[in-house]
């Protein structure tokens, strides 16, 4: 008879195991860390299964109990530190029988698995068979009936870890944006040499049944042509590609980039290989381009996780533990998904079936169905890509002359990653539809003071050849500043709108752009020339624009800040006993500090919404002293504290560092660090680039709806002045009047209800920060501690 399993834990407490399976992906370690610490926080016991299902079958030392400190420093590590391996034994019932026995022997009755659709399918099958496996173990006398009594039911929750982003039902899988970042980085490098030598490059990326990586990389880098499995090109793809590439060369492009997914094929199911594409581009009787092939391979899978994958994995890990603890024996196996900006639970079986249906639809050449089974963002991005790559070539999309508009594009505020990509997409869509896109250089200040400068004024039509290479450029190519229309002179602004005969206005920028649109909307009753449709695409690293939960540039900022913090933390850990207090940007919004705190594992985050008090600092210093006193020589012992630049008018980064240093009494060291404008980023992140394209085109589509631009129509329709945003699981346009009056905290230049405030609790819990005295801040008092449940 086998040794007795440990007795069940009291109450609703459970022993919960975490496992990674299938191909590794960046962010898996963040999920493991979140699950282990959240399980312990809930008073349960955390276990990790090494080497995936192989470890479950082997048992013994492959299944280990984890303590809080065992996952210290894991957020910044790539791959999976508990390993993953193929396990043929688990495919057979005897292997699953061994796995069940090993779980019972360790007292485990709940499993959280991070892997792809194959791994999660195996997990659900394991759960379905669990009662039968337990009965068989008793029948074979491998376990006694009393031993298995507490383990009659198994609960499983899935986390999707996959660089391909091939699971239906979720917009993003853990690791996909890190892989996309790697691809875009490589393509950006290749573009430089391609342009230098006027070459063509064919770049193969991963994706056997899913073209997400290829499509997103194509959009983010402005590639000339993309091949994906779900949507083979209609008719003769050779002619279509040659026509587009020839047109791009004709207007003056010196480089050609073609991105092909490894599973690409034509409409008849015949594989399209990089060599075939190369031969076509290099054909002496055709384009005759000097062409090279680059296969990126496993470089896409490697490296550390980007900021998004870190906090996605963390938040999904926390949600997975909640799902396990709330589950009953009858609860269908869920997996944790994200739709737009909302973490949610969805049925695992249906998602796996839909995922498999995509492959079946592709095999049956039912490509419309394959596309419909992907998420909404995938379809939107595909249509956006087709619009931006076939500018001037798609006559079917061109509107009749009477519907053409003169659309002004202006950047207002501070630079943010993705602004240029949004502008490029808007210009491409305008040209495709027959509109005239007009650049207003250097914001409202440039508009008023330099609109008629010679030889080049601040108001001029866009040139596509100049705009085409903006997809990966940071900053603002047409310039931006913070001046508002009222400061430039509303009379002058209105007169210039009339002089240049604008039919629509597309603003890109932060809170200043939001404020500018508010002023223009209110001035419409006085100035007829301002009675045109206007819409704002939020773009600011602070992510503080009302009407949206996401702003262009915020992801780029977080990536830069996380890189900076990783480097600083390495220094802090090398010296072991050191704390760094890092000041972040963000204005009066703590979004950047909080999300960065999630992504780097900060021990404390100070935000303007919560404020800072002397009692809070005293409690945090006491906690740090205790941590270092009890530190028994573990590695990765450095600590980070993040403070927003406006968290307190008194307690700034240097002062807090000095206070900690004084109280530490040489037991540990403290330094302050200011990343400053590094946070505004260089090259925009792929997320900011792809979302910029998708949202910008939606904005111009919205302006197009106003064929009737009579003053009465514009004044009578609240939707004529809008802000586009991601709210929860949807992309929405919200009337500016409603956002101004109901959603805006004007004195603090941020939304009244900030969606991320609850994430501050997650940062505190996962860092082990104890309850500390909270300042009497109006935005904080009365807020329930959602994680600790106090």
Protein Blocks (a to p, Z undefined) as FASTA:
>chain_A
ZZddddddehjbdcdddddehjddehjlmmmmmmmmmmmmnopacdddehijmlmmnmmm
lpccddfklmgoklmpghjfkbpaddfklmpmklmmmmmmmmmmnopabdcddddfklmm
mmmmmmmmmmmmmmmmmmnomacfklmmmmmbccdddddddfklpaghiabdehjlmmmm
mmmmmmmmmmmmmmmnopacddddehfkbcklmmmmmmmnopabdcdfklccehjfklmm
mmmmmmmmmnopabdcddddfkbccfkopacdfklmmmmmmomklnopacddddekjmlm
gccddfklmmmmmmmmmmmmmmmmmpcfklccdddddehjaccdddfklmmmmmmmmmmm
mmnopaklmmmmpcfklmmmmmmmmmmmmgokammlpccfklpccdddddedjddehklm
mmmmmmmmmmmnopacdddehijklmmmmmmgcfbdfbdcddfklmmmmmmpghjfkopa
fbdfklnopklmmmmmmmnopabdcddddfklmmmmmmmmmmmmmmmklmccdddddddf
klpaghiabdehjlmmmmmmmmmmmmmmmmmmmnopacdddddehijafklmmmmmmmno
pabdcdfklopafklmmmmmmmmmmmmmmpgoiahkbccddddfklpfklcfklmmmmmm
mmnnomaccddddekjmlnopadcfklmmmmmmmmmmmmmmmmmmmblcfklmmmmmklp
ccdddehjbccdddfklmmmmmpcfknopafbdfklmmmmmmmmmnopacddddddfklg
opacfknoZZ
